[in-house]
Amino acid sequence: MRKFKESELIINPDGSIYHLNLQPEQVAGKVILVGDQGRVPMVSAHFDKIDHKAHNREFVTHTGIYKNQAVTVLSTGIGTDNIDIVLNELDALVNIDFGSRTTRDQLTSLEIIRLGTSGAMQKDIPVDTLVASSHGLGFDGLLHFYDYDSRLLANELTEAFVNYTSWNEKLPYPYIIPANDKLLKSIAHDMTSGITATANGFFGPQGRELRIPLAYPDLNQRIESFRFQNHRITNFEMETSALYALGTLLGHKTLTVCSIIANRARKEYSADYKKTVEEMIARVLDRFV
């Protein structure tokens, strides 16, 4: 049996995992991920009680009880690099025995929902709408550092996107991976859904230009106009593709729901996005448990 080296699985002296500062018994089977540290108490304010709190760097965790079920809410910070840390460490907490440093005989499949904010790419999606990600479209390249079965991906959809956009070979090769169907149907049955493009930056990779010119100024227009069968790209953010990819590889169920705080096509921004975020938290929490 493979034993994970100290340099690969870093455990703190108190028995917690390195970045998240959590011990195995402090993680619930249902996990809500948020980007912003300040959104963690917004979620846990709905809990009947909070049993554990942890804070290390951008990773803030509250685990407690909501309607008689254990729920963990955890902030990831921004970007797929942080999702790489969070997903691997969450999986280690539930599926690796820290004493023997070996994989547990019985594996646990977590249910993980990301609640985020995002910008819509389609004119018909108003600000303050909730959008569920039927697929994650990754521009980040993270998945390609792992050994994976390509059958897990939406390969026909990916190929159609690459061909339509004349994707430049200088950029990381895109990948498209679906959400967990069970979570998508139970949580987002009455929400707008579509492909969420995940960028590896906020400015240039999402078509924002300040003092540095864009290398591909028409890329957003191609993203917005892409259609394949009944699929289109609804929104842009910075975490979903990695969440879906690593979650799928590790055997966890994943879904992203975002509050649309801006419409990139209309150049509009929400007048009160915090209200929409609060409504998203309440609705998803109720359906999650």
Residue pairs with C-beta under 8 A, 6 or more apart in sequence:
1 102
1 103
2 102
2 103
3 100
3 101
3 102
4 96
4 101
4 102
5 101
9 17
9 92
9 96
9 98
9 101
10 17
10 18
11 17
11 18
11 98
12 18
12 21
14 23
15 23
15 98
16 22
16 23
16 54
17 23
17 89
17 92
17 93
18 89
19 56
19 57
19 59
19 85
19 86
19 89
20 54
20 56
20 59
20 61
20 74
20 85
20 86
20 89
20 90
20 93
21 54
21 55
21 56
21 59
21 61
22 54
22 61
22 89
22 93
23 93
24 93
24 94
24 98
26 52
26 54
26 61
26 63
26 72
26 93
27 63
27 72
27 90
27 93
27 94
27 110
28 63
28 69
28 70
28 71
28 72
29 70
29 108
29 110
29 111
30 69
30 70
30 71
30 72
30 110
30 111
30 288
30 289
31 71
31 72
31 73
31 74
31 90
31 110
31 111
31 112
31 113
32 43
32 71
32 72
32 73
32 74
32 112
32 113
32 114
32 115
32 284
32 285
32 288
33 73
33 74
33 75
33 76
33 86
33 112
33 113
33 114
33 115
33 239
33 243
34 40
34 43
34 73
34 74
34 75
34 76
34 114
34 115
34 116
35 75
35 76
35 77
35 78
35 116
35 117
35 238
35 239
36 75
37 58
37 60
37 75
37 77
39 75
39 115
39 277
39 281
40 60
40 61
40 62
40 73
40 74
40 75
41 62
42 277
42 278
42 281
43 62
43 73
43 115
43 281
43 285
44 50
44 62
44 64
44 73
46 66
46 281
46 282
46 285
47 62
47 64
47 65
47 66
47 71
48 64
48 65
48 66
48 67
48 68
49 64
49 65
50 62
50 63
50 64
51 63
51 64
51 65
51 70
52 61
52 62
52 63
52 64
53 60
53 61
53 62
53 63
54 60
54 61
55 61
57 77
58 75
58 76
58 77
58 82
59 74
59 75
59 76
59 77
59 86
60 74
60 75
61 72
61 73
61 74
61 75
62 72
62 73
63 70
63 71
63 72
63 73
64 70
64 71
65 71
66 285
66 289
67 286
67 289
68 289
69 289
71 285
71 288
71 289
74 86
74 90
76 82
76 83
76 86
76 114
76 239
78 202
78 238
78 239
79 200
79 238
79 239
80 138
80 140
80 142
80 198
80 200
80 238
80 239
80 241
80 242
81 142
82 239
83 142
83 239
83 242
83 243
83 246
84 142
84 242
84 246
87 112
87 242
87 243
87 246
87 247
87 250
87 252
88 246
88 250
90 110
90 112
90 252
91 110
91 250
91 252
94 104
94 108
94 110
95 103
95 104
95 107
95 108
95 250
96 102
96 103
96 104
97 103
97 104
107 251
109 251
109 252
109 253
110 252
110 253
111 180
111 183
111 252
111 253
111 288
112 243
112 247
112 252
112 253
112 254
112 255
113 183
113 187
113 254
113 255
113 256
113 257
113 284
113 288
114 239
114 240
114 243
114 254
114 255
114 256
114 257
115 257
115 258
115 259
115 277
115 280
115 281
115 284
116 237
116 239
116 240
116 256
116 257
116 258
116 259
117 237
117 258
117 259
117 260
117 261
117 273
117 277
118 131
118 196
118 235
118 236
118 237
118 258
118 259
118 260
118 261
119 206
119 235
119 236
119 237
119 260
119 261
119 262
119 263
119 264
120 126
120 127
120 129
120 131
120 234
120 235
120 260
120 262
120 263
120 264
120 265
121 197
121 220
121 223
121 224
121 233
121 234
121 235
121 236
121 264
121 265
122 194
122 224
122 232
122 233
122 234
122 265
123 263
123 265
123 266
125 131
125 192
125 234
125 235
125 260
125 263
126 260
126 263
127 260
127 261
127 262
127 263
127 268
127 269
127 270
127 273
128 259
128 260
128 261
128 270
128 272
128 273
128 275
128 276
129 192
129 259
129 260
130 188
130 191
130 192
130 257
130 258
130 259
130 260
130 276
130 279
130 280
130 283
131 191
131 192
131 193
131 194
131 196
131 234
131 235
131 257
131 258
131 260
132 179
132 184
132 187
132 188
132 191
132 192
132 193
132 255
132 256
132 257
132 258
133 179
133 193
133 194
133 195
133 196
133 234
133 235
133 240
133 244
133 255
133 256
133 257
133 258
134 178
134 179
134 184
134 193
134 194
134 195
134 231
135 154
135 157
135 176
135 177
135 178
135 179
135 194
135 195
135 196
135 231
135 244
136 176
136 177
136 179
136 195
136 196
136 198
136 240
136 241
136 242
136 243
136 244
136 245
136 256
137 161
137 174
137 175
137 176
137 195
137 196
137 197
137 198
137 233
137 241
138 172
138 174
138 175
138 176
138 177
138 198
138 241
138 242
138 245
139 171
139 172
139 174
139 197
139 198
139 199
139 200
139 205
139 241
140 172
140 198
140 199
140 200
140 241
140 242
141 172
141 173
141 200
142 241
142 242
142 245
142 246
143 175
143 177
143 241
143 242
143 245
143 246
144 172
144 173
144 175
146 245
146 246
146 249
148 245
148 249
152 177
152 248
152 249
153 175
153 176
153 177
154 176
154 177
154 178
156 228
157 176
157 195
157 228
157 231
158 174
158 175
158 176
160 226
160 228
161 167
161 174
161 176
161 226
161 228
162 173
162 174
164 222
164 226
164 228
165 219
165 222
165 223
165 226
166 222
167 173
167 174
168 215
168 216
170 215
172 200
175 241
175 245
176 195
177 241
177 244
177 245
177 248
178 244
179 244
179 254
179 255
179 256
180 247
180 253
180 254
180 255
182 253
183 253
183 254
183 255
184 193
184 255
186 287
187 255
187 257
187 284
187 287
187 288
188 255
188 257
191 257
192 234
193 234
194 231
194 232
194 233
194 234
194 235
195 231
195 232
195 233
195 234
196 233
196 234
196 235
196 236
196 237
196 240
196 241
196 256
196 258
197 223
197 233
197 235
197 236
197 237
198 236
198 237
198 238
198 239
198 240
198 241
198 242
199 205
199 206
199 236
199 237
199 238
200 238
201 238
202 208
202 238
203 209
203 210
203 212
204 212
204 214
204 215
206 220
206 236
207 214
207 217
207 219
207 220
207 264
209 217
220 264
223 233
223 236
224 233
224 264
224 265
226 232
226 233
235 258
235 260
236 264
237 256
237 258
239 256
240 256
243 254
243 256
244 254
244 256
247 253
247 254
248 254
257 280
257 284
259 270
259 273
259 276
259 277
259 280
260 270
260 276
261 269
261 270
261 273
261 276
262 268
262 269
262 270
263 269
270 276
